[in-house]
Amino acid sequence: MIAPQKVLIIVENLPVPFDRRVWMEATTLKKAGYDVSVICPTGKNYEKDYEIIEGIHIYRHPLPKEESSVKGYLREYAAAVFWQFRLAHKVWKERGFDVVHICNPPDLLFLTAGWFKLFHGVKVIFDHHDLSPEMYVAKYNRRDIFYYCLRLVERLTYLTADLAIATNESHQEVALTRGGKKADEVFVVRSAPDLSRFTKMPVNESYKRGKKYLIGYMGVMGEPEGIDYLLRIIQYLVMEKNRRDMHFMLIGNGPAFEKLQVLSQELGITDFVEFTGFKTGKELLERLSSSDLCVEPSPQSAYNDKCTMNKILEYMALGKPIVQFDLIEGRRSAQSASLYAKPNDEQEFAEKILELVESPELRQKIGAEGQRRMEEILEWRHQAPKLLDAYAHLLMQPKSSMKNIVRYSGN
C-alpha cells in the first residue's frame, strides 16, 4: 500500500476550524486521502494547543493582540515566525510532511517553508489570501519602506513556492506578474462556502429589535473594511431620510471595533446599530438568515478592488440581496445578485439600501440570483476539484530545491 502524502498547512490570521477557507481545504485534502496537519493561532473557543478534529491534526500557538500600527505589525509578525518555525519542527518530528501549504498574511511564512524546502526537499504551495502591500496602503495611506519590504517578501514567497493558489483572477494576475509564476503554476480556487454546511435558517424576528427591516453585515472590522462609511450611511438614512424602521446588525470584530463603537455614539445612531462581536455556527446563520438584505461597505482601493470578500459569497449562499460599492472583484462575484453604488459614494449607497427596502420583489429576485450562482458556479463543491488538481500537478513535479531563491537578484 502506498503511504498517503502528508501536508502541513500554516495559517496565521485566524484559528482553525474557524478559518472557513483553510478548513474546507484541509477537509477536502483529508477526504481525498492526504494526511493533513495545520498550524494556526489560538482564538475564542479554540484555545487548545493541540487537538484532532475530523482526522486533522491541529497545532495552535498564541499571538499578541492585533494592533493597527507598524509596531503592532512587527510584534505580530515576529511572534508568528517564532511559533510557526517551532511548531513546524514539532510536526516534522511527530508526523512528517511532503508539502507545506502556506496561507498569508503575513508574508513571512516563506521563511519556515523555505527552511524545510532547502533542508528536507518538501514542496511548497503559496495560497495567496491577501495582497499585503495593497493592504498596508489601505491602512496607512502611504508607500514607505515597509510597503517596499512587503513587496520584497511577497516576491520571495512566490520564488519559494513551487505552485500558487489564487483566490480570484486579480490575484492570479499578481502571481503571473509580480510573482513571476508561469501560467501552469497558478490555480484559481475561490473561497466559496460549502452549501451542505452553510445553509439558510428560519427567520428570528427578535434580531430586528422591534424594527421593520434588518440589514446585516458580517466581517472583520478594521480600516480597509469601510465600517466608518457604513456608519455615516446609517446616519444619513436616520437623520436625513428619517428612516427609523431599520436595524443594522454588525457581526464581527477587529482592530477598529472599539473606535467604531465610539464613532456610532458620536454620530447619534446607537439606537439603530448593534455590534454583536464574532458569531459562529447556528447563531451566525440564524442572524444572517433573518436579515432582509446585507451590505458590503468596503471602499474602493487597490486592495479592495482586487479582493474577493468572503462575506459577499456567504450572503449569496443564504439568498440575501446585497448592496456594495462597484468594485472589480465584488462585481465579478455577485454580478446581478447585488445593487452597486458608485465607489465611495455614501449617499448613493444609502439610496440603494432604500431601493431594496422598498421592493420585496427586487429583494427576492436578486437574492434568488445569488443562490443560483452559488449552486451552479461558485460553491465549494465546484472549487474542491481545482484544489485537488493543483495538488496533483504539484506532486508530479521533481523534488523541490531552493535554486530559484539562491539565484534571486531583487528584480
Secondary structure, 3 states (H helix, E strand, C coil): CCCCCEEEEEECCCCCCCCHHHHHHHHHHHHCCCEEEEEEECECCECCCEEEECCEEEEEECCCCCCCCHHHHHHHHHHHHHHHHHHHHHHHHHCCCCEEEEECCCCCHHHHHHHHHHHHCCEEEEEECCCHHHHHHHHHCCCCHHHHHHHHHHHHHHHHCCEEEECCHHHHHHHHCCCCCCHHHEEECCCCCCCCCCCCCCCCHHHHCCCCEEEEEECCCCCCCCHHHHHHHHHHHHHHCCCCCEEEEEEECCCCHHHHHHHHHHCCCHHHEEEEECCCHHHHHHHHHCCCEEEECCCCCHHHHHCCCHHHHHHHHCCCCEEEECCHHHHHHHHHHEEEECCCCHHHHHHHHHHHHCCHHHHHHHHHHHHHHHHHHHCHHHHHHHHHHHHHHHHCCCCCCCHHHHCCCCC
